[in-house]
Amino acid sequence: MHNAPGAAGREQLKRDCADALEALHRERRVDGLHGLADAIRTLGPEYRAHGELMQVAVRDRNDNTITWHLIHVLEKLEKEDVEARRPRRG
């Protein structure tokens, strides 16, 4: 089992998701998405379903589903970044 990536790994994963989304829409390429979906699964329980369902979508070549999961993972990662940068009260 993989450990969840640290902050640097999460930033790279965000870049990889954005690059995959662009490649999917510009060139209709899905190469490397199975591995990316596997990496998404390692982020924790709130991401696991996205990774698993994205793997099925890659296998079935369902571009709309792949796009949906990539966008939602990117939104979740960005939301976590914003919350992490927010000053803590105490």
Backbone as CSV, one residue per row, in Angstrom:
resi,resn,N_x,N_y,N_z,CA_x,CA_y,CA_z,C_x,C_y,C_z
1,MET,0.842,-1.188,0.000,0.000,0.000,0.000,0.878,1.238,0.000
2,HIS,0.514,2.235,-0.783,1.256,3.478,-0.884,0.871,4.401,0.255
3,ASN,1.842,5.210,0.675,1.531,6.254,1.647,1.010,7.462,0.894
4,ALA,0.147,8.218,1.543,-0.372,9.441,0.928,0.787,10.403,0.703
5,PRO,0.834,11.073,-0.451,1.935,11.984,-0.737,1.914,13.205,0.170
6,GLY,3.105,13.765,0.425,3.205,14.988,1.207,2.795,16.180,0.373
7,ALA,3.044,17.381,0.905,2.628,18.613,0.223,3.237,18.723,-1.169
8,ALA,4.529,18.402,-1.304,5.177,18.487,-2.619,4.562,17.470,-3.575
9,GLY,4.262,16.290,-3.080,3.645,15.262,-3.907,2.239,15.644,-4.331
10,ARG,1.529,16.300,-3.449,0.167,16.755,-3.779,0.211,17.836,-4.849
11,GLU,1.190,18.731,-4.759,1.334,19.775,-5.782,1.639,19.142,-7.138
12,GLN,2.515,18.139,-7.150,2.832,17.456,-8.403,1.602,16.738,-8.943
13,LEU,0.827,16.148,-8.049,-0.389,15.455,-8.463,-1.390,16.441,-9.073
14,LYS,-1.481,17.641,-8.501,-2.349,18.673,-9.089,-1.890,19.016,-10.506
15,ARG,-0.588,19.182,-10.671,-0.059,19.480,-12.011,-0.336,18.323,-12.969
16,ASP,-0.151,17.099,-12.488,-0.389,15.925,-13.329,-1.856,15.830,-13.743
17,CYS,-2.761,16.124,-12.813,-4.191,16.105,-13.138,-4.529,17.176,-14.169
18,ALA,-3.987,18.374,-13.987,-4.242,19.465,-14.937,-3.676,19.116,-16.311
19,ASP,-2.474,18.543,-16.347,-1.872,18.146,-17.621,-2.689,17.048,-18.297
20,ALA,-3.168,16.085,-17.502,-3.972,14.994,-18.056,-5.282,15.521,-18.627
21,LEU,-5.884,16.464,-17.939,-7.132,17.068,-18.415,-6.905,17.778,-19.750
22,GLU,-5.811,18.509,-19.839,-5.490,19.203,-21.087,-5.219,18.206,-22.217
23,ALA,-4.435,17.158,-21.942,-4.126,16.154,-22.972,-5.385,15.435,-23.437
24,LEU,-6.280,15.172,-22.510,-7.521,14.491,-22.854,-8.353,15.343,-23.809
25,HIS,-8.424,16.627,-23.532,-9.293,17.489,-24.332,-8.640,17.998,-25.609
26,ARG,-7.352,18.208,-25.595,-6.682,18.701,-26.806,-6.357,17.571,-27.777
27,GLU,-5.871,16.457,-27.216,-5.346,15.389,-28.066,-6.084,14.071,-27.903
28,ARG,-7.079,14.049,-27.015,-7.846,12.833,-26.718,-6.943,11.679,-26.289
29,ARG,-5.896,12.027,-25.513,-4.952,11.024,-25.012,-5.310,10.625,-23.595
30,VAL,-5.235,9.332,-23.332,-5.473,8.834,-21.977,-4.250,8.090,-21.432
31,ASP,-3.155,8.100,-22.176,-1.965,7.402,-21.710,-1.513,7.981,-20.364
32,GLY,-1.155,7.113,-19.468,-0.711,7.521,-18.141,-1.824,7.755,-17.138
33,LEU,-3.074,7.745,-17.586,-4.182,8.037,-16.667,-4.441,6.894,-15.682
34,HIS,-4.138,5.675,-16.074,-4.359,4.568,-15.138,-3.442,4.731,-13.927
35,GLY,-2.183,5.093,-14.181,-1.244,5.342,-13.085,-1.625,6.552,-12.260
36,LEU,-2.130,7.589,-12.915,-2.585,8.787,-12.205,-3.770,8.448,-11.308
37,ALA,-4.696,7.661,-11.824,-5.853,7.239,-11.016,-5.389,6.447,-9.797
38,ASP,-4.366,5.622,-9.976,-3.814,4.861,-8.859,-3.225,5.800,-7.805
39,ALA,-2.520,6.838,-8.258,-1.940,7.816,-7.335,-3.035,8.576,-6.581
40,ILE,-4.117,8.899,-7.266,-5.240,9.599,-6.626,-5.816,8.744,-5.504
41,ARG,-5.901,7.454,-5.724,-6.443,6.547,-4.697,-5.643,6.607,-3.400
42,THR,-4.335,6.905,-3.492,-3.482,6.912,-2.303,-3.661,8.160,-1.449
43,LEU,-4.439,9.136,-1.922,-4.613,10.377,-1.169,-5.480,10.206,0.066
44,GLY,-6.197,9.118,0.147,-7.038,8.890,1.313,-8.446,8.523,0.922
45,PRO,-9.252,8.232,1.936,-10.607,7.742,1.681,-11.480,8.684,0.857
46,GLU,-11.308,9.994,1.019,-12.155,10.931,0.288,-11.791,10.998,-1.194
47,TYR,-10.662,10.422,-1.577,-10.232,10.403,-2.978,-10.308,9.006,-3.596
48,ARG,-10.373,7.995,-2.767,-10.279,6.617,-3.249,-11.306,6.300,-4.337
49,ALA,-12.547,6.680,-4.127,-13.590,6.385,-5.114,-13.305,7.079,-6.440
50,HIS,-12.789,8.317,-6.383,-12.451,9.013,-7.624,-11.407,8.213,-8.412
51,GLY,-10.386,7.744,-7.713,-9.336,6.982,-8.380,-9.851,5.680,-8.963
52,GLU,-10.654,4.965,-8.182,-11.173,3.679,-8.649,-12.122,3.851,-9.829
53,LEU,-13.018,4.807,-9.737,-13.966,5.026,-10.827,-13.278,5.594,-12.072
54,MET,-12.216,6.347,-11.858,-11.468,6.863,-12.997,-10.752,5.721,-13.729
55,GLN,-10.261,4.739,-12.988,-9.627,3.592,-13.630,-10.619,2.861,-14.538
56,VAL,-11.845,2.693,-14.072,-12.878,2.049,-14.888,-13.171,2.905,-16.119
57,ALA,-13.244,4.217,-15.935,-13.534,5.114,-17.054,-12.409,5.082,-18.091
58,VAL,-11.161,4.980,-17.636,-10.034,4.885,-18.568,-10.135,3.578,-19.347
59,ARG,-10.421,2.497,-18.637,-10.559,1.195,-19.295,-11.655,1.232,-20.359
60,ASP,-12.779,1.885,-20.014,-13.928,1.947,-20.927,-13.834,3.117,-21.906
61,ARG,-12.806,3.923,-21.760,-12.582,5.111,-22.599,-13.783,6.071,-22.544
62,ASN,-14.227,6.335,-21.317,-15.338,7.249,-21.089,-14.766,8.622,-20.720
63,ASP,-14.510,9.436,-21.738,-13.840,10.718,-21.536,-14.601,11.669,-20.612
64,ASN,-15.926,11.660,-20.679,-16.709,12.546,-19.812,-16.520,12.197,-18.343
65,THR,-16.514,10.912,-18.029,-16.322,10.485,-16.640,-14.913,10.786,-16.169
66,ILE,-13.934,10.556,-17.025,-12.546,10.879,-16.670,-12.441,12.368,-16.353
67,THR,-13.003,13.192,-17.210,-12.978,14.648,-17.017,-13.628,15.025,-15.694
68,TRP,-14.781,14.465,-15.403,-15.513,14.772,-14.174,-14.654,14.472,-12.946
69,HIS,-14.023,13.305,-12.932,-13.207,12.932,-11.773,-11.958,13.799,-11.660
70,LEU,-11.309,14.102,-12.770,-10.128,14.972,-12.713,-10.489,16.343,-12.163
71,ILE,-11.586,16.896,-12.626,-12.015,18.216,-12.147,-12.320,18.178,-10.653
72,HIS,-13.016,17.161,-10.205,-13.361,17.080,-8.782,-12.135,16.870,-7.899
73,VAL,-11.186,16.084,-8.360,-9.952,15.904,-7.592,-9.195,17.225,-7.521
74,LEU,-9.089,17.922,-8.631,-8.417,19.225,-8.628,-9.110,20.202,-7.681
75,GLU,-10.436,20.231,-7.707,-11.177,21.131,-6.809,-10.922,20.780,-5.347
76,LYS,-10.932,19.497,-5.015,-10.682,19.080,-3.631,-9.270,19.442,-3.187
77,LEU,-8.290,19.191,-4.049,-6.908,19.520,-3.700,-6.738,21.022,-3.502
78,GLU,-7.354,21.802,-4.372,-7.254,23.260,-4.248,-7.933,23.739,-2.965
79,LYS,-9.087,23.184,-2.647,-9.795,23.563,-1.423,-8.948,23.249,-0.194
80,GLU,-8.290,22.097,-0.206,-7.415,21.747,0.920,-6.247,22.716,1.033
81,ASP,-5.692,23.137,-0.111,-4.587,24.104,-0.092,-5.031,25.431,0.504
82,VAL,-6.197,25.900,0.102,-6.724,27.169,0.616,-6.940,27.066,2.122
83,GLU,-7.519,25.972,2.564,-7.771,25.795,3.996,-6.468,25.688,4.781
84,ALA,-5.449,25.075,4.206,-4.160,24.940,4.885,-3.449,26.284,5.020
85,ARG,-3.673,27.185,4.063,-3.035,28.513,4.102,-3.780,29.494,4.992
86,ARG,-5.010,29.181,5.313,-5.827,30.070,6.137,-5.231,30.140,7.546
87,PRO,-5.083,31.350,8.091,-4.536,31.472,9.448,-5.434,30.774,10.470
88,ARG,-4.782,30.128,11.397,-5.538,29.420,12.439,-5.828,30.367,13.590
89,ARG,-7.019,30.240,14.104,-7.396,31.063,15.263,-7.089,30.274,16.521
90,GLY,-6.672,30.989,17.517,-6.453,30.261,18.742,-5.827,31.009,19.788
